[in-house]
Amino acid sequence: MPGPRELLIDSVKALERQTAGFHILGEFVRSAEPVEQVVQDLLGKVLELVGADAGAIAMADETNDVFNFAAFRWANQTSGSVAAKEKALRLFRVRLTEGVVGQVFQNREPLILPDVSKNQSFRKDMADAADYHVNNLLAVPIQTESRRLGVLELFNKTPRGTFSSADMELAVSLGRQIALVWETLALRHPASNGGAGSAPSSDELLEARRAARDAQSQLKETQRLLDTAVRSREHDVRRLQALSEELERVQALADAATPAQQILRLLHSVEPIAFALSPTALMKNASELCARLVNAHTVHFFLWNEAHQTLSLGHSTAASGEGQPIPLSFKKGEGLAGRAADGTDVIRVDDAAHDERVSAAIDGLAGVAPQSLLAAPLAVNGRVHGVLEAVNRVDGQAFSSAEEVSLSGLAVLTAAALEKAMAHQKWVDLSRSAVACLADLLSSGPAPRPGGDGRSSSDRFRRRVAAVAGAVGLSADEQFDAEWAALLCRVGRLEGFARAVPLAGAVCVVRSIQERWDGTGEPDKRAGESIPFASRVIAVVKKLDDLTSGMDGRAPLSLAQGVKELESAAGTQFDAACVEALARWVRAGGWENP
């Protein structure tokens, strides 16, 4: 399978052929050769540009309601064979409403048939008479802006495959060029089009002027296509040059590196995993590093839930929203990932279609059809934390034994880092829970309302702030400060505690919660974006919480009434973006289950 560099070179060469073809079409207009020879040569150039094994140009004789075949062409046939085929085909009389040519002529729309055997309009009798097997075809109208002249048919895409939409787009443009060449030659050689060589009538002069206008319009369109093609080619050439230089630089670094330098680069590459304290960030970093390390198309990171004894997807490098829904959870032993979690070694599968251990529903998540896979358990001291699974190499080949060893080493490092990150997250959650309980106990407002989910009032408030903070795009540091400030904002007596631990940012956020967007708030009269983003988020969440709980001295409002009152103060008291994000989240049902 060709690599990206070979594909890029092929695309540049194809673009060069297409660009050259538009220039050559101009030569046909000026050719002094007989009309029949010009049309034959023109069809040969079209086969080369689009990539077809054979073709025909059928011009309409609307007086007699039939097609006249102006040219036939085969790319890989002897002259004797071509003559026999052409003689056989010219015995047929095809009406303007018959066959694929008739369909395209009547509709004035191009048509691709990937499999002609499935189309009833295809004239198989003509293909049989010419002793030529047709697999697929592309037919486009030969027409000007105001007149239809005939149909261009191309047979059997070369070197293999079927005609694409890009082929059709090119063929449509070439069909217009053929129409211009045909009309120009008809005006230059009237006898070849049934004329007697007499002086043109007034109608013929009007038609000639119309053809000249069409020709001018088409020439402008051709020039535009040429300019676009040249710019695209130059861009591709620059990309190819940059890619070559990058490959040479990487190869030079690899060749020149000492073992110590190679170890140093390896340590730098694993820093995003080794020092990550957030499980979410660690899963993302590990998945991306795994994809680069083993040349994987997609990497799935599955987490083990000890309480429920199940695995679930924590992160995937596949595009979001693509393919089939992701299962909520699955057990050990289910799918290749489940089997990996039940063992200690990396599992490699070279042909997923014939391996009963592979589950398309689990191992082919997000629309990725599994072909070859690597699955490594993430285990430390006998405790499993998850599975790292690589699905399909980028080049379509099977994973190698060297890549299996590489994934094994990465899994050991990731498992240790994940255990550390999960312990840190557990400590953070416990700390927040403790502070939330203290906040409830020391709050000077109404007695906290216990939640049906067992969470404290302050913790529910923190989760609501966290949800809105994520919706408006706060950074990780800002979200950290916002969540701690949400726990501290109602209890001034906890400020001393906050200064004793690394929460200085949260204290600054708490100070600015009472500021207003229009600059009339307290205590510093800050306005607009000079107010910390986290403070603006907490202000709207706190206001809605107060309105719906009666903590502002009024009777409690419904959620809908509270949101409406918030929206009326957007742009004056509150940041309108924060109000909008909160309102959208509330209407989606997030308020009751943060």
BELMO-V86349 format. One record per residue. RES is the residue in one letter. PSI is psi as a letter, one per 40 degrees, with the letter a starting at -180 (none if undefined). Layout:
RES PSI
RES PSI
//
This chain:
M h
P i
G i
P d
R d
E d
L d
L d
I d
D d
S d
V d
K d
A d
L d
E d
R d
Q d
T d
A d
G d
F d
H d
I d
L d
G d
E d
F d
V d
R e
S i
A e
E i
P i
V d
E d
Q d
V d
V d
Q d
D d
L d
L d
G d
K d
V d
L d
E d
L d
V d
G g
A i
D d
A i
G i
A i
I h
A h
M h
A h
D g
E e
T d
N e
D f
V i
F h
N h
F h
A d
A i
F i
R h
W h
A d
N f
Q i
T i
S d
G d
S d
V d
A d
A d
K d
E d
K d
A d
L d
R e
L e
F i
R h
V h
R i
L e
T e
E i
G a
V d
V d
G d
Q d
V d
F d
Q d
N d
R f
E i
P i
L h
I h
L h
P d
D h
V d
S e
K e
N h
Q d
S e
F h
R g
K d
D d
M d
A d
D d
A d
A e
D f
Y h
H h
V h
N d
N i
L i
L h
A h
V i
P i
I h
Q i
T a
E d
S e
R h
R h
L d
G a
V h
L h
E h
L h
F h
N g
K h
T i
P d
R i
G a
T i
F i
S i
S d
A d
D d
M d
E d
L d
A d
V d
S d
L d
G d
R d
Q d
I d
A d
L d
V d
W d
E d
T d
L d
A d
L d
R d
H g
P d
A d
S e
N f
G e
G i
A e
G e
S i
A h
P i
S i
S d
D d
E d
L d
L d
E d
A d
R d
R d
A d
A d
R d
D d
A d
Q d
S d
Q d
L d
K d
E d
T d
Q d
R d
L d
L d
D d
T d
A d
V d
R d
S d
R d
E d
H d
D d
V d
R d
R d
L d
Q d
A d
L d
S d
E d
E d
L d
E d
R d
V d
Q d
A d
L d
A d
D d
A e
A h
T i
P d
A d
Q d
Q d
I d
L d
R d
L d
L d
H d
S d
V e
E d
P d
I d
A d
F e
A h
L e
S h
P d
T d
A d
L d
M d
K d
N d
A d
S d
E d
L d
C d
A d
R d
L d
V e
N f
A i
H d
T i
V h
H h
F h
F h
L i
W h
N h
E d
A d
H e
Q f
T i
L i
S i
L h
G d
H i
S i
T e
A i
A h
S i
G e
E h
G a
Q i
P i
I h
P i
L d
S i
F i
K i
K i
G e
E h
G i
L d
A d
G d
R d
A d
A d
D e
G a
T e
D i
V h
I h
R h
V h
D d
D g
A d
A d
H f
D h
E e
R d
V h
S h
A d
A d
I d
D e
G f
L i
A f
G e
V h
A h
P h
Q d
S i
L i
L h
A h
A h
P i
L g
A i
V h
N f
G e
R h
V h
H e
G a
V h
L h
E h
A h
V h
N h
R i
V d
D e
G e
Q i
A i
F i
S i
S d
A d
E d
E d
V d
S d
L d
S d
G d
L d
A d
V d
L d
T d
A d
A d
A d
L d
E d
K d
A d
M d
A d
H d
Q d
K d
W d
V d
D d
L d
S d
R d
S d
A d
V d
A d
C d
L d
A d
D d
L d
L e
S h
S e
G a
P i
A h
P i
R h
P i
G i
G e
D e
G e
R i
S i
S d
S d
D d
R d
F d
R d
R d
R d
V d
A d
A d
V d
A d
G d
A d
V e
G f
L i
S i
A d
D d
E d
Q d
F d
D d
A d
E d
W d
A d
A d
L d
L e
C d
R e
V g
G d
R e
L e
E d
G d
F d
A d
R e
A e
V i
P g
L f
A d
G d
A d
V d
C d
V d
V d
R d
S e
I d
Q e
E i
R i
W d
D e
G e
T e
G a
E i
P e
D e
K f
R i
A i
G b
E e
S e
I h
P h
F d
A d
S d
R d
V d
I d
A d
V d
V d
K d
K d
L d
D d
D d
L d
T e
S e
G e
M e
D e
G e
R i
A i
P i
L i
S i
L d
A d
Q d
G d
V d
K d
E d
L d
E d
S d
A e
A h
G e
T c
Q d
F i
D h
A d
A d
C d
V d
E d
A d
L d
A d
R d
W d
V d
R d
A e
G e
G d
W d
E d
N g
P none
//
